[in-house]
Amino acid sequence: MVNADIEIETLAAFDQVVARGSLSGYRIQAVNLLERTFALLSVDTSAAVFLGCAMEPDAAAKVRGDGALVFAPVPDLPFNPYRGLLYSPEELFAGLGEGYEATQDAQTYAWFQETKADADVFSSMLRSVHDDAISDALDEHLAGARVAGVMGGHAMARGSAEYRGAAELGRALTRSGLTVATGGGPGAMEAANLGAYLAPAPDAALGEALELLAKVPSFTPSVSDWARAAFAVRDRWPGGGDSVGIPTWFYGHEPPNPFAGHIAKYFANATREDGLLARSGAGVVFLPGAAGTVQEIFDSATPNYYASRGEPAPVILVGRAHWTEHLPAWPLLQALARGRAMESRIALVDSVDEVPDVLASMS
């Protein structure tokens, strides 16, 4: 019988399955099996699929002989297209001591810049396989979680009152039992992930962290200094709360922030944005932003308008003057919602302090 829904993503899980006597039908993702040759030679691997798993030649020949499909690791890539797990900040920023340019994140962005316009079907296939693997890992990680999205611009500076407010919002949402999900970048996104990270810590920790971060207000001119300041906060308060960041190498000049416990980084921005909004079933909070945030408001409004994902998810816009005068998205959102199920699921508030109670009232 083929176990089509069973995936093996770690060496420990591989060993557990092997101990049961068969790998038939399993999907093994990006597990280094160079030291598991005896196991591969000893168990049934018929109908198994090995995705990017390093193995010795005799083991590879044997599993192919069993009828398994083997997608060999792709050499000279700065990323693994078959990965089974989300990224961690430590993984993406490994090598930061030598400068941001030495990190996996920066090297993957450089590869993307080199290949995105060369019309090479192999490169585009690798990006697509990677992004699909990330979506699969993201769904597994968020299974059963109540996810609240926090959207906002990358330009919000550390040390500003707006940054503090976004951090306090992330902390409040996390303490209420929600999983915060952001676009994973700097600015408002980083602030919300920071708040989630410090949710288990005493209240005073957030103020201290904000003072430390304010010394490097932006990722320009130095991403290295900006990231090191974040890791200094993580070192000061280790073992923080979990949240998700969902950034993209499409905007790779904006680095991912290190406060998200798990990072789902994509090549395709459209896949990333739609996936972030679709998974934020507990509601989406839009902080003041510009074109990107406006786009996300109406990306979320469309499925709510048509109820294509079931009951509309709550949508809260923060900043009355911003969303009614500076960028008047609120009147249009109201007009779209009138007479539809989404009408009772949208709200406009003046400050982030109002968000948790308003969101709770829509649940």
N, C-alpha and C positions, 0 to 999 in steps of 0.2 A: 504494500500500500504506500502511495506517495504522500509524504507529509508536506504538502505544498505550502502550508502556512508557517512552517517551522524554520526559523532563522538562527544561525549560530554566529555570534558576533565577537566572542572572546575565547581565549584559549581555555579558560576554566569551563565554559559551557561546552566546548568541544570535548574536553576530557570527560565530562559528565555523560554526554551522549554516547561516546565510545564505550564507556563502562557498561552501557546497556546493550552493547553488542552489534549495533548497526547504525550506519550513517545514510541509509537508503532514503532518498527523497528529501534530505535536508538541504538548505541553502547556507553555505558557509561564506561569510563576508569578511574579506580583508584580514584573515587570521594567519599569522606566520606559522606555518606547519613544517618548517625545516627540521625541527626536532621531534616531529611526530611521524616519522617515516614508518616505524614498526606498526603504529596504530593504523595508518592508512593501508599498509600491506595486509593487515590482519582482519579488518572488518569489511562488511559489504558496503560498497559506496554506489550501488546501482541507482540510477535516476537522481543522484545528488548533483548539485551545482556548486562549483567552487569559483567564487568571484574575487579575483585579485589575491589569491592565497599563495604565498611562496612555499614551494615544496621541492624535494629532491627529484631528479629526473626519473628514478625508478618508481617512486611513489606516484608521480604524475602519469607515467605510462600505465601503471596498474589501475588507477582509478578511471582512466580513459577506457581501459580494457573492460572495466565493469559496466561501462555505459554512462559514466558521469560526464557532465559538461565542465570543461576547465577553461576559465577565462584568466589567462596568466596576468601577473602584475605588469603594468606598463612602465618601462624603464624611463629614467630621467624626467619624471614629473615631480613638481613640488607638492602635489596633493595626490590622494588615493581616490580615484573615481568610484571605487566599489565600497567605500567605508560604510561600516554598519552602525556607527555611533556619531552623535553630535560632537562638534569641536568643544574643547575647553579653552579658556583664556591662556592657560599655560602652554597649550599646544600651539596655538596660533602665534603667540609671542615668544616662543622658544628662540633663543639667540639674541634677545633684546639687549643683552650686555654688550654686544658688538655693534649695536645700532639697529634701528627698526628695519633698515634695508636687508638685514641678515635673517629676518624672521620668516617663518613659513607664510604668514599672511602677505607680506610684501613680495615675496618671491612668486607666490601664486598670482598676485595681481600683475606682476611683470610678465608672467607667462600668458595671462589673459590678454594683456595689451599687445603682445607679439602675435597672437594667434586669432584674435577675434575678427580680423578683417582679411585673413588670408584665404578664405573660402575653402579651407581644408575640411572635408567631411569627417575626417578622423578626429580633429580637434573639437569640432562642434559635437560629435558623438560623445566624446569624453566629458564635455561640459554637461550634456544632457543626462548622461548616466550618473554623474556626480550629484546633480541637483535632484534627481529622482531618489537616489539613495539618502540624501539629506531629508527629503520630505518623509520618507519611510521612517527614518530615525526620529524625526520630530513627532510624528504621530505616535510612535511607541513611547517616547518620553512623556508626552502630554496626556496619555491615556488616563481618563478618569479625572483629570484636573479641570478646575474652573478657571478659565483663562481670561484675564482682562488686558486688553491692549492699551498702551499709552503711546500716542503719536505726538510728535513735535519736531521742531527744526534742529539742525545740527549746529546752528550759529549761537545758541544760548550758551553764554560764557560761564564757566566756573567762577564762583564768587558773586554772582548776581542774585538778586532776590528771586528772579524767575527760576533760576537753577535750584535754589533752596526749596521753592514751592514744589517743583517737579519731584525732587528727592523725597520730600515729606509725603507727597501723594503715593509714590512707589512704596514707601514704608507702610503707610496706612492700609493700602490695598493688600499688601502681603500679610500684615497682621490680621486682616479680616478673613484670611483663609484663601485668598485668590492667588493665582500664579500670574505675575506680571510678565507681559511680553511686549517688547519694543522693537523698533527697527534696528537696534543693536549698535548704532553709531554714537558719535559724540553729542554734546549739547543736551537737549531735553531727554533724549533717549538714554544717555549715560546717567543723567540725574535720576531717572526713574529706576534704572537697574541698581544704582547706588543705594537708593532708599530700600529696595528689596533686600539687597545684600546686608544692610545694617539693621534690618527688622528684628533679628534676635538679640541685638546688642542693646545696652541701656540707651535711653533717649539722648543723653549727652554725647554719645559717640558720633551722631550725625553732625552736630555742630563742630566737633573737633576735626572730623574728616573734611568738612567743607572748608575749614581754614587751611588744612594741608593742601587740598586740591587747588585752592585759589591762587597759590603761588605759581601755578602753570595754567592760566585761564583757558587756553585753547590748544588744539593740536597743531596749529601753525604758530611759529615757524618750525617747531620740532615735534614730530610725532614721538620720537624717542623719549624726550623729556616728559611729554604729556602722559605716555603710557607708564613710565617709571613712577610718576607721582601716584597713579592709580594703584600700581602694585605695592607701593609703600603703604597705602591705606589698607589694602588687603592683608599685608604682613602685620600691620598694627592690630587688626581685628580679623584674625583667621577664622575659617569655618563659617562664613556668612550664609545668609538665606539664599535660596535658589530663585532664579528668574531666567527668562529666555531672551536672548538677543537674536534678531533675524536680519543681519546686514547683507550686503551684496558687493561683489567685486566689480559690478558695473559702475558703482561709485567708489572704486577702490582708493581714491585719494582721501576718502574719509575712513579712518581706521575703525575697527570694531572696538567697543569699550570693554575693559577687562572685568566689569562688575557683574555681567550676566554669567550665571553659573554654567549655562549651556548655550552654545552658539550654533545656530543653523545658518551657515553662510552660503549664499547662492551665487552662481554666475548670472542667471537670468533675473533681472529686477522685477519683471512682471509676475513671474512665478512667486518670487519672494513676497511682493506686496499683497497679492491676492491670498496667498497662504497665511500670512500674518493676520489679515482681517478675518478670513474664514475661520480661523482657529480661536478667535477672541469671542467665544460664545457668551461669556459673562458680561460683555460690554466693551465699548471702545471709547477712550477719552482723548479728545483732540485739544492739545494745548495750542496757544497762538503760534502760527507758522505761516509760511508763504506758499508758493506754488505746489510744492510736494505734498504739504499737509492738506491743501484744498483738494488736490487730486484724490488723496486717500479718503477724505470725507465722502466724496461722491462714488468712489469705489465701494465704500461700505453701504452707501445709500441704495445702490442699484439692486443688490440681492434682497435688501430689506423692503424695497418698493414692490418687487415682484414676489416676495416671500419664497424665493427659490431655495433658501436653506432652512425652511421651516419658520418658526416664530422669529420675528425680527429681533436682532440683538440690540441692547440699549446703546445709544450714542449720546455722548455728552460733549458739548463744546464749551471750553473754558475761555472766558474773556469777552464780556458782552460788547464792549466798544470795538474790540478787534473784529469780531465776527458779524457785527451789524453795521459798522461804519467803515473801518479800514479795508477789510475784505468781507463784504456782506454775503457770506455763504449761508448764514442762518435763515434769512427770509426765503431763499430758494429752497433750502431743506424743509422748512415749514410748509411751503407750497406743495412740494412733492409729497409730503406725508399726509396732507389733509384728506380725511375720509378713509384712510388706510390703516391697517393694523400697526404700522410703524409710528402713527401719530402720537400714541401714548408712550413711545419708546425713545423719544428724542428730548433733549433738554439743553438749555443754555444757562450757564451759571457765571457768576462774576469771578470766583476764585476757586483754587484747588481744594480749599477747606470744605467746600460744599459737596464735592464729588462723592465721597464714600456714602453719605446718607442718601443722596439722590440715586446713586447706583443701587443701593440696597432696596430703595422703594420700588425700583423697576424689576427686582428679581422675583 
